[in-house]
Amino acid sequence: MNHDLPHRHTAAPPFWRSRYAVGLLVMGAIAAYLLLSEHRAHFLGALPLLLLLSCPLMHVFMHHGHGEHAHRHAGDAGSSPPTTPPTPGPGDRP
């Protein structure tokens, strides 16, 4: 007897699509609700502190896109870049 049935190699579903993840999310939601309902005064009292702590964190993490800041030397502090007069365009009269 030859059993040549096609073997399906199915990959395991990702963790967040499994029933364990759904159970973990439900338990986390219940825990978050119970913690917030029982400790509301502590949570609301910490909000101003969290707001103050967010300012330096945003400054540190959100200023990466500015590139290099111009570092001036002590002798360059009073100098300004040279200005050139605007060049006339093709339709401008002299």
Summary of the structure (lengths in Angstrom):
residues: 94
radius of gyration: 31.9
end to end distance: 101.2
largest distance: 101.2
contacts: 105
relative contact order: 0.04
helix: 55%
strand: 0%
